[in-house]
Amino acid sequence: GKQNALIMGKKTWFSIPEKNRPLKDRINIVLSRQLKETPKGAHYLSKSLDDALDLLDSPELKSKVDMVWIVGGTSVYKAAMEKPINHRLFVTRILQEFESDTFFPEINYKDYKLLTEYPGVPADIQEENGIQYKFEVYEKAIL
């Protein structure tokens, strides 16, 4: 059957505990201009988002891939959001302030429509360990 493909930057890959790499039942692609060989456990190494998307469009992989997920970090999200292709943003909005050093890129809300519902995504506020959050799904359609 088909699998989802995950595209992530090198720092995101190495932030995943080694025992959990690669992320199971998905094609894991790491982006890096510096690395010379595919990191242990990853399926592919690409120099750029465009190279990774070309790889996924290749005859070898095209028939094996269901959905492509960009899973970070900031510059990879930004590059994907700037591409003139139809896509969705699955955003977890944490309803509390935290000190942090990594951020999701600014969303240009003129380009996206917030979907009121999406299959499998709860619409109400969630809570875990006293922290409230909600899921939002945005769609960008290129005409």
PyMOL CGO cylinders between C-alpha atoms (Angstrom):
from pymol import cmd
from pymol.cgo import CYLINDER

trace = [
    CYLINDER, 0.00, 0.00, 0.00, 0.89, 3.66, -0.13, 0.3, 1, 1, 1, 1, 1, 1,
    CYLINDER, 0.89, 3.66, -0.13, 2.72, 5.50, 2.63, 0.3, 1, 1, 1, 1, 1, 1,
    CYLINDER, 2.72, 5.50, 2.63, 2.91, 9.13, 3.64, 0.3, 1, 1, 1, 1, 1, 1,
    CYLINDER, 2.91, 9.13, 3.64, 6.22, 10.91, 3.09, 0.3, 1, 1, 1, 1, 1, 1,
    CYLINDER, 6.22, 10.91, 3.09, 7.73, 13.22, 5.69, 0.3, 1, 1, 1, 1, 1, 1,
    CYLINDER, 7.73, 13.22, 5.69, 10.13, 16.00, 4.71, 0.3, 1, 1, 1, 1, 1, 1,
    CYLINDER, 10.13, 16.00, 4.71, 12.14, 17.59, 7.51, 0.3, 1, 1, 1, 1, 1, 1,
    CYLINDER, 12.14, 17.59, 7.51, 15.27, 19.60, 8.09, 0.3, 1, 1, 1, 1, 1, 1,
    CYLINDER, 15.27, 19.60, 8.09, 18.40, 18.13, 9.65, 0.3, 1, 1, 1, 1, 1, 1,
    CYLINDER, 18.40, 18.13, 9.65, 17.78, 19.70, 13.08, 0.3, 1, 1, 1, 1, 1, 1,
    CYLINDER, 17.78, 19.70, 13.08, 14.23, 18.35, 13.18, 0.3, 1, 1, 1, 1, 1, 1,
    CYLINDER, 14.23, 18.35, 13.18, 15.51, 14.86, 12.27, 0.3, 1, 1, 1, 1, 1, 1,
    CYLINDER, 15.51, 14.86, 12.27, 18.14, 14.91, 15.02, 0.3, 1, 1, 1, 1, 1, 1,
    CYLINDER, 18.14, 14.91, 15.02, 15.61, 16.27, 17.56, 0.3, 1, 1, 1, 1, 1, 1,
    CYLINDER, 15.61, 16.27, 17.56, 13.67, 12.98, 17.25, 0.3, 1, 1, 1, 1, 1, 1,
    CYLINDER, 13.67, 12.98, 17.25, 14.94, 10.50, 19.87, 0.3, 1, 1, 1, 1, 1, 1,
    CYLINDER, 14.94, 10.50, 19.87, 17.14, 7.95, 18.07, 0.3, 1, 1, 1, 1, 1, 1,
    CYLINDER, 17.14, 7.95, 18.07, 14.93, 5.05, 19.19, 0.3, 1, 1, 1, 1, 1, 1,
    CYLINDER, 14.93, 5.05, 19.19, 12.02, 6.68, 17.30, 0.3, 1, 1, 1, 1, 1, 1,
    CYLINDER, 12.02, 6.68, 17.30, 13.94, 7.25, 14.04, 0.3, 1, 1, 1, 1, 1, 1,
    CYLINDER, 13.94, 7.25, 14.04, 12.85, 6.76, 11.36, 0.3, 1, 1, 1, 1, 1, 1,
    CYLINDER, 12.85, 6.76, 11.36, 9.22, 7.71, 12.07, 0.3, 1, 1, 1, 1, 1, 1,
    CYLINDER, 9.22, 7.71, 12.07, 7.47, 4.38, 11.45, 0.3, 1, 1, 1, 1, 1, 1,
    CYLINDER, 7.47, 4.38, 11.45, 5.47, 3.45, 8.36, 0.3, 1, 1, 1, 1, 1, 1,
    CYLINDER, 5.47, 3.45, 8.36, 6.40, 6.66, 6.57, 0.3, 1, 1, 1, 1, 1, 1,
    CYLINDER, 6.40, 6.66, 6.57, 9.08, 7.62, 4.07, 0.3, 1, 1, 1, 1, 1, 1,
    CYLINDER, 9.08, 7.62, 4.07, 11.50, 9.89, 5.98, 0.3, 1, 1, 1, 1, 1, 1,
    CYLINDER, 11.50, 9.89, 5.98, 13.39, 12.48, 3.90, 0.3, 1, 1, 1, 1, 1, 1,
    CYLINDER, 13.39, 12.48, 3.90, 15.98, 14.73, 5.55, 0.3, 1, 1, 1, 1, 1, 1,
    CYLINDER, 15.98, 14.73, 5.55, 17.00, 18.05, 4.00, 0.3, 1, 1, 1, 1, 1, 1,
    CYLINDER, 17.00, 18.05, 4.00, 20.56, 19.28, 4.37, 0.3, 1, 1, 1, 1, 1, 1,
    CYLINDER, 20.56, 19.28, 4.37, 23.07, 21.10, 2.22, 0.3, 1, 1, 1, 1, 1, 1,
    CYLINDER, 23.07, 21.10, 2.22, 25.93, 20.05, 4.55, 0.3, 1, 1, 1, 1, 1, 1,
    CYLINDER, 25.93, 20.05, 4.55, 25.41, 16.33, 5.13, 0.3, 1, 1, 1, 1, 1, 1,
    CYLINDER, 25.41, 16.33, 5.13, 27.22, 14.11, 2.65, 0.3, 1, 1, 1, 1, 1, 1,
    CYLINDER, 27.22, 14.11, 2.65, 25.34, 10.90, 3.37, 0.3, 1, 1, 1, 1, 1, 1,
    CYLINDER, 25.34, 10.90, 3.37, 21.82, 9.98, 4.43, 0.3, 1, 1, 1, 1, 1, 1,
    CYLINDER, 21.82, 9.98, 4.43, 21.58, 10.03, 8.25, 0.3, 1, 1, 1, 1, 1, 1,
    CYLINDER, 21.58, 10.03, 8.25, 21.29, 6.60, 9.87, 0.3, 1, 1, 1, 1, 1, 1,
    CYLINDER, 21.29, 6.60, 9.87, 17.64, 5.51, 9.78, 0.3, 1, 1, 1, 1, 1, 1,
    CYLINDER, 17.64, 5.51, 9.78, 16.44, 8.10, 7.24, 0.3, 1, 1, 1, 1, 1, 1,
    CYLINDER, 16.44, 8.10, 7.24, 15.32, 6.82, 3.86, 0.3, 1, 1, 1, 1, 1, 1,
    CYLINDER, 15.32, 6.82, 3.86, 16.59, 9.69, 1.70, 0.3, 1, 1, 1, 1, 1, 1,
    CYLINDER, 16.59, 9.69, 1.70, 18.72, 12.83, 1.90, 0.3, 1, 1, 1, 1, 1, 1,
    CYLINDER, 18.72, 12.83, 1.90, 17.90, 15.83, -0.29, 0.3, 1, 1, 1, 1, 1, 1,
    CYLINDER, 17.90, 15.83, -0.29, 19.72, 19.16, -0.68, 0.3, 1, 1, 1, 1, 1, 1,
    CYLINDER, 19.72, 19.16, -0.68, 16.50, 21.22, -0.91, 0.3, 1, 1, 1, 1, 1, 1,
    CYLINDER, 16.50, 21.22, -0.91, 12.73, 21.06, -0.68, 0.3, 1, 1, 1, 1, 1, 1,
    CYLINDER, 12.73, 21.06, -0.68, 12.54, 21.16, -4.49, 0.3, 1, 1, 1, 1, 1, 1,
    CYLINDER, 12.54, 21.16, -4.49, 14.92, 18.18, -4.74, 0.3, 1, 1, 1, 1, 1, 1,
    CYLINDER, 14.92, 18.18, -4.74, 12.83, 16.24, -2.20, 0.3, 1, 1, 1, 1, 1, 1,
    CYLINDER, 12.83, 16.24, -2.20, 9.60, 17.00, -4.09, 0.3, 1, 1, 1, 1, 1, 1,
    CYLINDER, 9.60, 17.00, -4.09, 11.27, 15.95, -7.37, 0.3, 1, 1, 1, 1, 1, 1,
    CYLINDER, 11.27, 15.95, -7.37, 12.37, 12.70, -5.70, 0.3, 1, 1, 1, 1, 1, 1,
    CYLINDER, 12.37, 12.70, -5.70, 8.80, 12.03, -4.54, 0.3, 1, 1, 1, 1, 1, 1,
    CYLINDER, 8.80, 12.03, -4.54, 7.58, 12.71, -8.07, 0.3, 1, 1, 1, 1, 1, 1,
    CYLINDER, 7.58, 12.71, -8.07, 10.05, 10.19, -9.53, 0.3, 1, 1, 1, 1, 1, 1,
    CYLINDER, 10.05, 10.19, -9.53, 8.77, 6.91, -11.06, 0.3, 1, 1, 1, 1, 1, 1,
    CYLINDER, 8.77, 6.91, -11.06, 10.41, 5.02, -8.17, 0.3, 1, 1, 1, 1, 1, 1,
    CYLINDER, 10.41, 5.02, -8.17, 8.33, 6.77, -5.48, 0.3, 1, 1, 1, 1, 1, 1,
    CYLINDER, 8.33, 6.77, -5.48, 5.31, 8.43, -7.10, 0.3, 1, 1, 1, 1, 1, 1,
    CYLINDER, 5.31, 8.43, -7.10, 3.12, 5.32, -6.92, 0.3, 1, 1, 1, 1, 1, 1,
    CYLINDER, 3.12, 5.32, -6.92, 4.20, 4.58, -3.31, 0.3, 1, 1, 1, 1, 1, 1,
    CYLINDER, 4.20, 4.58, -3.31, 3.32, 7.96, -1.75, 0.3, 1, 1, 1, 1, 1, 1,
    CYLINDER, 3.32, 7.96, -1.75, -0.09, 8.99, -0.46, 0.3, 1, 1, 1, 1, 1, 1,
    CYLINDER, -0.09, 8.99, -0.46, 0.39, 12.41, 1.17, 0.3, 1, 1, 1, 1, 1, 1,
    CYLINDER, 0.39, 12.41, 1.17, 3.50, 14.56, 1.67, 0.3, 1, 1, 1, 1, 1, 1,
    CYLINDER, 3.50, 14.56, 1.67, 3.90, 16.13, 5.11, 0.3, 1, 1, 1, 1, 1, 1,
    CYLINDER, 3.90, 16.13, 5.11, 6.36, 18.93, 5.90, 0.3, 1, 1, 1, 1, 1, 1,
    CYLINDER, 6.36, 18.93, 5.90, 7.29, 18.46, 9.56, 0.3, 1, 1, 1, 1, 1, 1,
    CYLINDER, 7.29, 18.46, 9.56, 9.80, 21.28, 10.16, 0.3, 1, 1, 1, 1, 1, 1,
    CYLINDER, 9.80, 21.28, 10.16, 11.76, 23.27, 10.90, 0.3, 1, 1, 1, 1, 1, 1,
    CYLINDER, 11.76, 23.27, 10.90, 10.97, 26.92, 10.31, 0.3, 1, 1, 1, 1, 1, 1,
    CYLINDER, 10.97, 26.92, 10.31, 12.83, 27.39, 7.01, 0.3, 1, 1, 1, 1, 1, 1,
    CYLINDER, 12.83, 27.39, 7.01, 11.35, 24.19, 5.54, 0.3, 1, 1, 1, 1, 1, 1,
    CYLINDER, 11.35, 24.19, 5.54, 7.82, 25.30, 6.51, 0.3, 1, 1, 1, 1, 1, 1,
    CYLINDER, 7.82, 25.30, 6.51, 8.47, 28.73, 5.00, 0.3, 1, 1, 1, 1, 1, 1,
    CYLINDER, 8.47, 28.73, 5.00, 9.78, 27.29, 1.72, 0.3, 1, 1, 1, 1, 1, 1,
    CYLINDER, 9.78, 27.29, 1.72, 6.77, 24.97, 1.45, 0.3, 1, 1, 1, 1, 1, 1,
    CYLINDER, 6.77, 24.97, 1.45, 4.27, 27.74, 2.20, 0.3, 1, 1, 1, 1, 1, 1,
    CYLINDER, 4.27, 27.74, 2.20, 5.79, 29.92, -0.54, 0.3, 1, 1, 1, 1, 1, 1,
    CYLINDER, 5.79, 29.92, -0.54, 5.37, 27.25, -3.21, 0.3, 1, 1, 1, 1, 1, 1,
    CYLINDER, 5.37, 27.25, -3.21, 2.54, 27.94, -5.66, 0.3, 1, 1, 1, 1, 1, 1,
    CYLINDER, 2.54, 27.94, -5.66, 0.82, 24.61, -5.03, 0.3, 1, 1, 1, 1, 1, 1,
    CYLINDER, 0.82, 24.61, -5.03, -2.42, 23.60, -3.34, 0.3, 1, 1, 1, 1, 1, 1,
    CYLINDER, -2.42, 23.60, -3.34, -1.76, 22.62, 0.24, 0.3, 1, 1, 1, 1, 1, 1,
    CYLINDER, -1.76, 22.62, 0.24, -3.11, 22.56, 3.77, 0.3, 1, 1, 1, 1, 1, 1,
    CYLINDER, -3.11, 22.56, 3.77, -1.60, 23.77, 7.01, 0.3, 1, 1, 1, 1, 1, 1,
    CYLINDER, -1.60, 23.77, 7.01, -2.35, 21.66, 10.08, 0.3, 1, 1, 1, 1, 1, 1,
    CYLINDER, -2.35, 21.66, 10.08, -1.67, 24.09, 12.94, 0.3, 1, 1, 1, 1, 1, 1,
    CYLINDER, -1.67, 24.09, 12.94, -1.75, 23.30, 16.65, 0.3, 1, 1, 1, 1, 1, 1,
    CYLINDER, -1.75, 23.30, 16.65, -2.54, 26.59, 18.39, 0.3, 1, 1, 1, 1, 1, 1,
    CYLINDER, -2.54, 26.59, 18.39, -1.41, 26.47, 22.04, 0.3, 1, 1, 1, 1, 1, 1,
    CYLINDER, -1.41, 26.47, 22.04, -3.63, 28.76, 24.12, 0.3, 1, 1, 1, 1, 1, 1,
    CYLINDER, -3.63, 28.76, 24.12, -0.84, 29.86, 26.44, 0.3, 1, 1, 1, 1, 1, 1,
    CYLINDER, -0.84, 29.86, 26.44, 2.43, 31.79, 26.18, 0.3, 1, 1, 1, 1, 1, 1,
    CYLINDER, 2.43, 31.79, 26.18, 5.77, 29.99, 26.48, 0.3, 1, 1, 1, 1, 1, 1,
    CYLINDER, 5.77, 29.99, 26.48, 9.34, 31.11, 26.08, 0.3, 1, 1, 1, 1, 1, 1,
    CYLINDER, 9.34, 31.11, 26.08, 10.62, 29.59, 22.88, 0.3, 1, 1, 1, 1, 1, 1,
    CYLINDER, 10.62, 29.59, 22.88, 13.36, 29.99, 20.33, 0.3, 1, 1, 1, 1, 1, 1,
    CYLINDER, 13.36, 29.99, 20.33, 11.72, 28.37, 17.30, 0.3, 1, 1, 1, 1, 1, 1,
    CYLINDER, 11.72, 28.37, 17.30, 8.61, 29.64, 15.56, 0.3, 1, 1, 1, 1, 1, 1,
    CYLINDER, 8.61, 29.64, 15.56, 6.25, 28.68, 12.78, 0.3, 1, 1, 1, 1, 1, 1,
    CYLINDER, 6.25, 28.68, 12.78, 6.48, 31.21, 9.93, 0.3, 1, 1, 1, 1, 1, 1,
    CYLINDER, 6.48, 31.21, 9.93, 3.91, 34.00, 9.74, 0.3, 1, 1, 1, 1, 1, 1,
    CYLINDER, 3.91, 34.00, 9.74, 0.77, 32.81, 7.92, 0.3, 1, 1, 1, 1, 1, 1,
    CYLINDER, 0.77, 32.81, 7.92, -0.56, 35.20, 5.29, 0.3, 1, 1, 1, 1, 1, 1,
    CYLINDER, -0.56, 35.20, 5.29, -4.24, 34.72, 6.09, 0.3, 1, 1, 1, 1, 1, 1,
    CYLINDER, -4.24, 34.72, 6.09, -5.30, 36.34, 2.79, 0.3, 1, 1, 1, 1, 1, 1,
    CYLINDER, -5.30, 36.34, 2.79, -3.92, 33.23, 1.03, 0.3, 1, 1, 1, 1, 1, 1,
    CYLINDER, -3.92, 33.23, 1.03, -5.60, 30.67, 3.30, 0.3, 1, 1, 1, 1, 1, 1,
    CYLINDER, -5.60, 30.67, 3.30, -9.10, 29.67, 4.27, 0.3, 1, 1, 1, 1, 1, 1,
    CYLINDER, -9.10, 29.67, 4.27, -9.72, 28.23, 7.75, 0.3, 1, 1, 1, 1, 1, 1,
    CYLINDER, -9.72, 28.23, 7.75, -11.73, 25.02, 7.34, 0.3, 1, 1, 1, 1, 1, 1,
    CYLINDER, -11.73, 25.02, 7.34, -14.54, 24.72, 9.88, 0.3, 1, 1, 1, 1, 1, 1,
    CYLINDER, -14.54, 24.72, 9.88, -14.08, 20.95, 10.00, 0.3, 1, 1, 1, 1, 1, 1,
    CYLINDER, -14.08, 20.95, 10.00, -11.68, 18.35, 8.70, 0.3, 1, 1, 1, 1, 1, 1,
    CYLINDER, -11.68, 18.35, 8.70, -12.04, 14.54, 8.96, 0.3, 1, 1, 1, 1, 1, 1,
    CYLINDER, -12.04, 14.54, 8.96, -10.18, 13.16, 11.97, 0.3, 1, 1, 1, 1, 1, 1,
    CYLINDER, -10.18, 13.16, 11.97, -9.33, 16.58, 13.43, 0.3, 1, 1, 1, 1, 1, 1,
    CYLINDER, -9.33, 16.58, 13.43, -11.25, 17.52, 16.60, 0.3, 1, 1, 1, 1, 1, 1,
    CYLINDER, -11.25, 17.52, 16.60, -12.87, 20.97, 16.34, 0.3, 1, 1, 1, 1, 1, 1,
    CYLINDER, -12.87, 20.97, 16.34, -13.12, 21.70, 20.07, 0.3, 1, 1, 1, 1, 1, 1,
    CYLINDER, -13.12, 21.70, 20.07, -10.43, 22.86, 22.51, 0.3, 1, 1, 1, 1, 1, 1,
    CYLINDER, -10.43, 22.86, 22.51, -8.20, 20.03, 23.74, 0.3, 1, 1, 1, 1, 1, 1,
    CYLINDER, -8.20, 20.03, 23.74, -6.34, 19.86, 27.05, 0.3, 1, 1, 1, 1, 1, 1,
    CYLINDER, -6.34, 19.86, 27.05, -3.25, 17.95, 28.10, 0.3, 1, 1, 1, 1, 1, 1,
    CYLINDER, -3.25, 17.95, 28.10, -1.38, 18.40, 31.40, 0.3, 1, 1, 1, 1, 1, 1,
    CYLINDER, -1.38, 18.40, 31.40, -3.40, 21.56, 32.10, 0.3, 1, 1, 1, 1, 1, 1,
    CYLINDER, -3.40, 21.56, 32.10, -2.44, 23.16, 28.78, 0.3, 1, 1, 1, 1, 1, 1,
    CYLINDER, -2.44, 23.16, 28.78, -5.25, 24.00, 26.38, 0.3, 1, 1, 1, 1, 1, 1,
    CYLINDER, -5.25, 24.00, 26.38, -4.79, 23.91, 22.62, 0.3, 1, 1, 1, 1, 1, 1,
    CYLINDER, -4.79, 23.91, 22.62, -6.82, 23.60, 19.46, 0.3, 1, 1, 1, 1, 1, 1,
    CYLINDER, -6.82, 23.60, 19.46, -6.22, 22.26, 15.99, 0.3, 1, 1, 1, 1, 1, 1,
    CYLINDER, -6.22, 22.26, 15.99, -6.76, 24.46, 12.95, 0.3, 1, 1, 1, 1, 1, 1,
    CYLINDER, -6.76, 24.46, 12.95, -6.67, 23.36, 9.32, 0.3, 1, 1, 1, 1, 1, 1,
    CYLINDER, -6.67, 23.36, 9.32, -6.08, 26.00, 6.64, 0.3, 1, 1, 1, 1, 1, 1,
    CYLINDER, -6.08, 26.00, 6.64, -6.33, 25.43, 2.92, 0.3, 1, 1, 1, 1, 1, 1,
    CYLINDER, -6.33, 25.43, 2.92, -4.47, 27.30, 0.18, 0.3, 1, 1, 1, 1, 1, 1,
    CYLINDER, -4.47, 27.30, 0.18, -5.96, 26.82, -3.26, 0.3, 1, 1, 1, 1, 1, 1,
    CYLINDER, -5.96, 26.82, -3.26, -4.05, 27.92, -6.35, 0.3, 1, 1, 1, 1, 1, 1,
    CYLINDER, -4.05, 27.92, -6.35, -6.45, 28.66, -9.19, 0.3, 1, 1, 1, 1, 1, 1,
]
cmd.load_cgo(trace, "trace")
